[in-house]
Each structure stands twice: as structure tokens, then as C-alpha cells.
Amino acid sequence: MAQRLLALDLDGTTLNHMGELSDRVRDAVQALPDDVAVVIATGRSIIATTPILEALGLREGYAICSNGALTLRLDPAAAEGYSIIDMVTFDPRAVLEKMRVALPDALIAVEEPGVGFKVSRHFPDGELMGQSREVEWEELIAHPVTRVTLRQPEATAEEFMELVERAGLHGVSYAVGWSAWLDINPEGVSKASALELVRRQLRVEPIHTVACGDQRNDLEMLHWAAWGVAMGNAPDQVKAVADEVAGHVDDDGLAPVLEAVARAARDGVPFREGVESAATVRLEL
């Protein structure tokens, strides 16, 4: 029975900026005691997440994909190794009609869970995993979806964010990534909302939760956890809401946090106490 919950973002947190999982981080995850439930919470699609779960040795428990719109129960006996236990969708028509005017040059993708994406035009190679098929506008907006992604490769993240904020999105949840990339989810859906459902399923007390992330789509998750850890490579906005700032992801900055979580679990002390004393950099607010 899990006594503690550790939520981990993938890109920029568990995986470095080359998209690689280091031996040290993998070993630190696998060395965690059995009473620590490791829950991956990512913006990635299911198809892009499952290979990382396998590399980490996570074959049971839960995983959260698409920024909280999809929650999986991992089960090695299932045909795909998981079952979808929660899926939240929304009608994309209104928001996409608005964004089509505000960002006429943006590429658009709507997620097909477990399959890939329907796209308005081809995305840069390697950015979307699974099947990508170009469809007409009416098909993009025809059905409820878990997530919509907009991408403007020629724009900087700052330029893109200004355009998005000027558009004034309402009735949805959204997060701008480190590049000119926008994920739009159903209103009220976030990694935190999905993690709270998982926490209740596991019957873990709120005080025994830690979350680690590096981007704006991790803000709610860092607020939600009893102890929120931002990576050293995170934007200042993310560091400002964290209780702790770890090292840079490219220097295996997550590893000392994982090792501290393991010590706290073995010593029977709250995560907060164990992680605070880790070899991480405290943020001076």
C-alpha cells in the first residue's frame, strides 16, 4: 500500500534537454521504496509516455498524460500495458475559431488518445509521436477532444505568449511551453486535478506528496503538492511558486531530490522534512 506520492514531470525534469534518461536518474527512481507511488505527470501523449514508463521500470500504478486530461492505470496484464480510467474532453470549435484569427499561421493538432494527432499541416519532424494525419478544418473541430496544440515554429516563446495572451482564452485551461507551443485542455483540467484523483485512489495523505517540474504547465502541480520542487532550468515564474529549487536537469538535478525522498520514506519522516534537507539549492524569495 502506497504511503507517499511522488509526481514527476518528464521533459526538462526526468528527461534532459536531449530527451534522454540518465542512468543516475533511472537508478534513483528504481531505488525508491515500495511505499512511494511514483506518478508520471506529463504533457506528453500516451504514445510518447509509455516508452519512458518502460525505461523507468514503472509497470504498475498510475500515469497522467496530456496535462491531466488522461489518467492511466498501469497494468502489465492489459493488452497495451495500461487502461484509461479518466478522460476529460471539450468541444474545440470555439477556441480554435478564435485562435485561427489570432494566430493564422499557427500549426494546429488535436489529440487522438493512444493513436496520435489530427493536424492542420505537418508539424516539424520529431515533435509529435504516433500517427499524424492532415485533415480539413471541419474535421479538426468536429468532435470533443482531450487536448489541442498550437505551434508557431518561426516565433520565439515570448512573441508567441504575447499573441496568446492578447487573444484572451476563456473557458479552457492552457499552458505555453518553453518554445512557441500552446497546449489547450478542458477548463479546470491540469496535472494537479488529475493527481488529486490519483491521491484519493491511493489514499495517500496530502502531507505525503511531492511534485517535481520545470514548466508553466507544472505550476498547479507544484502548488498542489505538500512540497513542490522546481528544476534549476525552470523559468523564474515556476521557481517562484516552488518550495525548493533543484539543480539543472542536464546535471541530473532530479537525482538528489529522489535520493532525499527515498531517505525520508525509509526514516519515516514527512517528505517536506526529508526533501528540504537534500543537496538542492534553496530559492531565496
ZALO-951287 format. One line per 10 residues: number of its first residue (from 1); their letters; for each residue x, y, z negated of C-alpha. Coordinates in Angstrom, 2 decimals. Example, Ala and Ser with C-alpha at 12.3 -4.5 7.8 and 13.67 -1.06 7.14 Angstrom:
2
1 = AS = 12.30 -4.50 -7.80; 13.67 -1.06 -7.14
***
This chain:
285
1 = MAQRLLALDL = 0.00 0.00 0.00; 1.45 3.38 1.02; 2.05 5.75 -1.87; 3.55 8.58 0.21; 3.09 10.03 3.68; 5.87 11.43 5.85; 4.72 13.21 9.02; 7.32 13.64 11.76; 7.16 15.69 14.92; 9.13 14.19 17.81
11 = DGTTLNHMGE = 10.70 16.65 20.27; 13.09 19.06 18.59; 12.71 17.25 15.25; 13.19 13.49 15.53; 14.50 13.66 19.12; 17.26 16.09 20.08; 17.06 18.60 22.90; 18.14 15.93 25.38; 15.15 13.85 24.32; 17.44 11.33 22.62
21 = LSDRVRDAVQ = 17.00 9.47 19.34; 20.29 9.34 17.45; 21.44 6.22 15.64; 21.59 8.11 12.33; 18.01 9.37 12.52; 16.69 5.99 13.69; 18.52 4.19 10.88; 17.26 6.70 8.31; 13.65 6.14 9.42; 14.06 2.38 9.28
31 = ALPDDVAVVI = 15.67 2.58 5.82; 12.64 4.27 4.25; 10.94 2.18 1.53; 7.77 0.32 2.42; 5.61 2.61 0.30; 6.41 5.57 2.60; 3.97 5.72 5.51; 5.74 7.32 8.47; 3.21 9.01 10.75; 4.44 10.44 14.03
41 = ATGRSIIATT = 2.51 13.65 14.81; 3.31 14.94 18.27; 2.02 16.96 21.16; 3.03 14.14 23.46; 0.53 11.93 25.23; 0.06 8.32 24.16; 2.18 7.07 27.07; 5.03 9.40 26.15; 4.82 8.49 22.44; 4.68 4.70 22.41
51 = PILEALGLRE = 8.28 4.13 23.65; 9.55 6.30 20.76; 7.44 4.40 18.25; 9.03 1.20 19.54; 12.54 2.67 19.31; 11.87 3.72 15.70; 10.53 0.28 14.82; 7.08 1.67 13.99; 4.64 -1.07 14.97; 2.03 -0.71 12.21
61 = GYAICSNGAL = 0.34 2.24 10.59; -0.81 5.38 12.38; 0.35 7.87 15.01; -1.10 11.19 16.11; -0.83 12.33 19.73; -1.96 15.32 21.82; -1.58 17.74 18.90; -4.20 15.95 16.82; -6.83 15.14 19.44; -5.91 11.44 19.46
71 = TLRLDPAAAE = -5.23 9.26 16.42; -3.92 5.73 16.90; -3.86 2.74 14.61; -0.74 0.78 15.46; -1.33 -2.95 15.73; 1.18 -5.36 17.28; -1.67 -7.80 17.91; -3.57 -5.30 20.10; -3.14 -5.51 23.87; -1.40 -2.12 24.09
81 = GYSIIDMVTF = 0.07 -2.24 20.59; -2.50 0.27 19.31; -6.16 1.20 19.22; -7.59 4.72 19.40; -9.51 5.34 16.18; -10.29 9.02 16.67; -10.60 11.09 19.83; -11.82 14.70 19.91; -12.78 16.26 23.23; -14.10 19.58 24.54
91 = DPRAVLEKMR = -15.58 20.97 27.74; -12.64 22.69 29.52; -14.73 24.63 32.06; -15.00 27.99 30.27; -11.39 28.20 29.11; -9.98 27.08 32.45; -12.11 29.56 34.36; -10.74 32.29 32.11; -7.12 31.11 32.39; -7.46 30.77 36.17
101 = VALPDALIAV = -7.98 34.54 36.27; -5.41 35.43 33.59; -2.69 33.05 34.89; -3.44 32.48 38.58; -0.01 30.96 39.28; -0.01 28.51 36.37; 0.03 24.76 36.88; -2.84 23.00 35.11; -3.06 19.46 33.75; -5.91 17.74 31.95
111 = EEPGVGFKVS = -5.12 14.64 29.96; -6.42 11.16 30.72; -5.61 9.28 27.47; -3.48 6.20 27.99; -3.21 6.90 31.73; -1.62 10.26 32.44; -2.91 13.57 33.79; -5.05 15.11 36.48; -3.19 18.17 37.80; -3.91 21.19 39.95
121 = RHFPDGELMG = -0.45 20.99 41.53; 2.70 18.97 41.00; 4.49 19.67 37.70; 8.31 19.77 37.58; 9.75 16.26 37.55; 10.01 14.64 34.13; 7.59 16.99 32.34; 4.53 14.72 32.39; 4.64 11.00 31.70; 2.23 8.47 33.13
131 = QSREVEWEEL = 0.25 8.87 36.32; -0.13 12.40 37.69; -2.67 12.89 40.43; -3.58 16.13 42.14; -7.33 16.78 42.18; -9.69 19.52 43.30; -10.72 22.26 40.87; -14.18 20.85 40.27; -12.72 17.53 39.15; -10.35 19.28 36.73
141 = IAHPVTRVTL = -13.26 20.88 34.90; -15.91 18.19 35.38; -15.54 16.16 32.18; -14.76 16.65 28.46; -11.04 16.30 27.74; -8.73 15.92 24.75; -6.21 18.48 25.99; -5.48 20.98 28.74; -1.92 22.05 29.56; -0.85 25.14 31.47
151 = RQPEATAEEF = 2.70 25.59 32.72; 4.37 28.51 34.48; 7.93 27.35 35.26; 9.20 30.70 36.56; 8.15 32.64 33.43; 10.00 32.97 30.13; 8.31 31.77 26.95; 7.96 35.39 25.81; 6.36 36.55 29.07; 4.05 33.58 29.07
161 = MELVERAGLH = 2.98 34.11 25.46; 2.15 37.74 26.17; -0.06 36.71 29.09; -1.80 34.05 27.00; -2.44 36.43 24.10; -3.76 39.05 26.49; -6.23 36.51 27.90; -7.84 36.13 24.45; -8.61 32.46 23.99; -11.65 31.74 21.81
171 = GVSYAVGWSA = -13.44 28.56 20.78; -10.34 26.36 21.18; -7.07 25.62 19.38; -3.88 26.38 21.27; -0.11 26.49 20.89; 2.61 27.92 23.12; 5.75 25.77 23.32; 9.42 26.70 23.48; 9.09 27.14 27.24; 6.26 28.68 29.29
181 = WLDINPEGVS = 3.96 25.84 28.23; 0.49 26.09 26.69; -1.49 23.24 25.12; -5.20 23.82 24.54; -7.15 21.50 22.23; -10.67 21.36 20.84; -11.40 24.07 18.29; -10.22 23.16 14.78; -8.06 20.28 16.03; -4.41 20.25 15.03
191 = KASALELVRR = -1.80 17.84 13.77; -2.90 18.85 10.27; -6.56 18.00 10.82; -5.63 14.53 12.10; -3.09 14.00 9.31; -5.70 14.77 6.68; -7.90 12.00 8.09; -4.95 9.59 8.01; -4.01 10.65 4.46; -7.51 9.81 3.30
201 = QLRVEPIHTV = -7.45 6.48 5.11; -4.18 5.64 3.34; -5.42 7.07 0.00; -2.20 8.99 -0.47; -2.41 11.86 -2.95; -1.84 15.32 -1.38; 1.20 15.94 -3.59; 2.95 13.00 -1.96; 3.06 14.43 1.56; 5.98 15.84 3.56
211 = ACGDQRNDLE = 5.91 17.14 7.13; 8.84 17.99 9.40; 8.55 20.02 12.60; 10.10 22.69 14.77; 7.48 24.46 16.90; 4.33 26.57 16.74; 2.13 23.50 17.11; 3.60 22.35 13.77; 2.53 25.43 11.79; -0.72 23.94 10.45
221 = MLHWAAWGVA = 1.04 20.68 9.61; 3.74 22.47 7.60; 1.04 24.37 5.71; -0.88 21.14 5.10; 1.96 19.16 3.54; 2.97 19.49 -0.09; 6.49 20.07 1.27; 6.92 21.46 4.78; 10.35 21.21 6.40; 11.26 23.28 9.47
231 = MGNAPDQVKA = 14.23 22.34 11.60; 17.16 24.73 11.89; 16.36 25.16 15.59; 12.78 26.27 14.87; 11.60 29.81 15.71; 11.57 32.27 12.81; 7.75 32.13 12.75; 7.93 28.42 11.92; 10.77 28.77 9.40; 8.80 31.46 7.59
241 = VADEVAGHVD = 5.98 29.06 6.62; 8.26 26.19 5.60; 9.33 25.29 2.08; 12.69 24.09 3.38; 14.85 24.56 6.48; 16.87 21.55 7.59; 19.87 21.50 9.89; 19.74 21.74 13.67; 18.19 18.80 15.50; 21.29 18.38 17.67
251 = DDGLAPVLEA = 23.31 17.89 14.46; 20.94 15.18 13.15; 19.39 17.76 10.84; 16.44 15.49 10.05; 18.63 12.71 8.63; 19.40 14.34 5.22; 15.68 15.00 4.76; 14.82 11.37 5.49; 17.54 10.22 3.11; 16.17 12.54 0.41
261 = VARAARDGVP = 12.64 11.22 0.97; 13.96 7.67 0.54; 15.70 8.62 -2.72; 12.59 10.36 -4.06; 10.49 7.28 -3.31; 12.99 4.92 -4.95; 13.35 7.20 -8.00; 9.60 7.62 -8.35; 9.71 11.44 -8.26; 7.46 13.71 -6.17
271 = FREGVESAAT = 8.61 14.33 -2.62; 8.82 18.03 -3.41; 11.46 17.47 -6.07; 13.43 14.96 -4.03; 13.50 16.89 -0.77; 14.20 20.24 -2.40; 17.44 18.83 -3.78; 18.51 17.45 -0.37; 21.51 18.69 1.58; 19.39 21.13 3.58
281 = VRLEL = 19.52 24.89 3.92; 17.06 26.80 1.77; 15.23 29.61 3.53; 15.56 32.92 1.73; 12.19 34.64 2.03
***
